[in-house]
Amino acid sequence: MAGRWVVVSIHDVAPALTDEVRWLLDVLDAMEARPRVLKVIPRSADDARLRDAPRLVRLLRDERLAGSEIVLHGYTHRASGALRGAWPTRLRGRLFAGAAAEFLTLDRREMRRRLEAGREDLRDLGAEPRGFCAPGWLAPAAIRPILRHLDFRYYVGMNTLHDLRTGRSRWMPWVGYMGADPWQERLVRLAGAAQLTAAPFSPVVKVFLHPQHASRSDDLRRTLRVLGQLVRHRKPTTYGQLLDC
């Protein structure tokens, strides 16, 4: 792959956050940060379904037509019981994801069921998700063979893009905004600053944005300033385009 790239992703795209997502997209348009990746929750916390949210459906359609990419982002984006897996993963889920660590609470059968159901919900709207990103980037290792069996193309981790066809992984430094409590934003800001020290040596940098409280957040504005610098020297792209290079 030749060139230098930046992947801009908006997480937690759901009916209840339509206005905030629209605001973020307008800001990114003004920065010419497109195409981008939209990480969509099929069944959000208030049990609203995408098909019953016409404004969001139109927004997703327009983004797809403009070249943006739809990624399945969990199914409900909320935990369904106790956290599972190795203790470091459970600790990370407890500290940083809380009630959102959906796929750390599921067995293999339920993971598969939700992946199939979520993909069908997006297909009903005309979107064919090629990739999956677990809420909080948290899922057990067993998720990859399940995704591969269901013919997903890639899996997005916190720092990695996993090509499920070849088994190869691409490491990406990142910076981002969580839309979370101030202490968590501070940790993410410090971690992002450390990550960006590797950016000059990486062909790809990832910028993730959450819509929660975005329009009135100083943390979001700081992240956008970094993004503005990145898009001066890097071409916005999507995960699928990276794999197809």
BELWODA-V388200 format. One record per pair of residues at least 24 apart in sequence whose ideal C-beta (glycine too) atoms are under 7 Angstrom apart, sorted by the first residue. I is the first residue (numbers start at 1). J is the second residue. If there is no record, write none. Layout:
i=I j=J
i=I j=J
This chain:
i=1 j=203
i=1 j=242
i=1 j=245
i=3 j=235
i=4 j=203
i=4 j=233
i=4 j=234
i=5 j=203
i=5 j=204
i=5 j=234
i=5 j=235
i=5 j=237
i=5 j=242
i=6 j=205
i=6 j=207
i=6 j=230
i=6 j=231
i=6 j=234
i=6 j=236
i=7 j=37
i=7 j=204
i=7 j=206
i=7 j=237
i=7 j=238
i=7 j=239
i=8 j=33
i=8 j=36
i=8 j=37
i=8 j=207
i=8 j=227
i=8 j=236
i=9 j=36
i=9 j=37
i=9 j=39
i=9 j=208
i=10 j=36
i=10 j=38
i=10 j=39
i=10 j=209
i=10 j=211
i=11 j=39
i=11 j=73
i=11 j=208
i=11 j=210
i=12 j=39
i=12 j=41
i=12 j=73
i=12 j=77
i=12 j=210
i=12 j=211
i=12 j=212
i=13 j=38
i=13 j=39
i=13 j=40
i=13 j=41
i=14 j=41
i=14 j=44
i=15 j=44
i=15 j=48
i=15 j=50
i=15 j=53
i=15 j=56
i=16 j=44
i=16 j=46
i=16 j=48
i=17 j=211
i=17 j=212
i=18 j=53
i=18 j=55
i=18 j=56
i=18 j=59
i=20 j=211
i=20 j=212
i=20 j=214
i=20 j=215
i=21 j=59
i=21 j=211
i=22 j=59
i=23 j=214
i=23 j=215
i=24 j=209
i=24 j=211
i=24 j=214
i=27 j=224
i=31 j=227
i=31 j=228
i=31 j=231
i=32 j=231
i=33 j=227
i=33 j=231
i=33 j=236
i=34 j=66
i=34 j=68
i=34 j=236
i=35 j=66
i=35 j=67
i=35 j=68
i=35 j=69
i=35 j=236
i=35 j=238
i=36 j=68
i=36 j=236
i=37 j=68
i=37 j=69
i=37 j=71
i=37 j=238
i=37 j=239
i=38 j=63
i=38 j=68
i=38 j=70
i=38 j=71
i=39 j=71
i=39 j=73
i=39 j=133
i=40 j=70
i=40 j=71
i=40 j=72
i=40 j=73
i=40 j=122
i=41 j=73
i=41 j=74
i=41 j=77
i=42 j=75
i=42 j=118
i=42 j=121
i=42 j=122
i=43 j=75
i=43 j=76
i=44 j=77
i=45 j=77
i=45 j=78
i=50 j=121
i=50 j=125
i=51 j=124
i=51 j=125
i=57 j=125
i=60 j=125
i=60 j=127
i=61 j=126
i=64 j=127
i=68 j=238
i=69 j=238
i=69 j=239
i=69 j=240
i=70 j=122
i=70 j=127
i=70 j=129
i=71 j=129
i=71 j=131
i=71 j=132
i=71 j=133
i=71 j=156
i=72 j=118
i=72 j=119
i=72 j=122
i=72 j=129
i=72 j=132
i=73 j=133
i=73 j=135
i=74 j=102
i=74 j=103
i=74 j=134
i=74 j=135
i=75 j=102
i=75 j=114
i=75 j=117
i=75 j=118
i=76 j=102
i=77 j=102
i=77 j=135
i=78 j=102
i=79 j=105
i=80 j=105
i=80 j=106
i=81 j=105
i=84 j=140
i=85 j=140
i=89 j=138
i=92 j=138
i=93 j=136
i=93 j=138
i=96 j=136
i=96 j=184
i=97 j=135
i=97 j=136
i=97 j=138
i=100 j=135
i=100 j=136
i=101 j=135
i=101 j=136
i=101 j=138
i=102 j=135
i=103 j=134
i=103 j=135
i=103 j=138
i=103 j=139
i=103 j=143
i=104 j=138
i=104 j=139
i=104 j=140
i=108 j=142
i=108 j=146
i=111 j=143
i=111 j=146
i=112 j=146
i=115 j=146
i=115 j=147
i=115 j=150
i=116 j=150
i=130 j=154
i=130 j=240
i=131 j=155
i=131 j=156
i=131 j=239
i=131 j=240
i=153 j=240
i=153 j=243
i=154 j=239
i=154 j=243
i=156 j=239
i=161 j=239
i=161 j=242
i=163 j=243
i=170 j=204
i=172 j=202
i=172 j=204
i=172 j=205
i=172 j=206
i=173 j=198
i=173 j=199
i=173 j=202
i=173 j=205
i=174 j=205
i=174 j=206
i=174 j=208
i=175 j=207
i=175 j=223
i=175 j=226
i=176 j=207
i=176 j=208
i=176 j=209
i=176 j=223
i=177 j=209
i=177 j=210
i=177 j=217
i=177 j=219
i=177 j=220
i=177 j=223
i=178 j=210
i=179 j=210
i=179 j=211
i=179 j=212
i=179 j=213
i=179 j=214
i=185 j=219
i=189 j=219
i=189 j=222
i=204 j=242
i=205 j=230
i=205 j=234
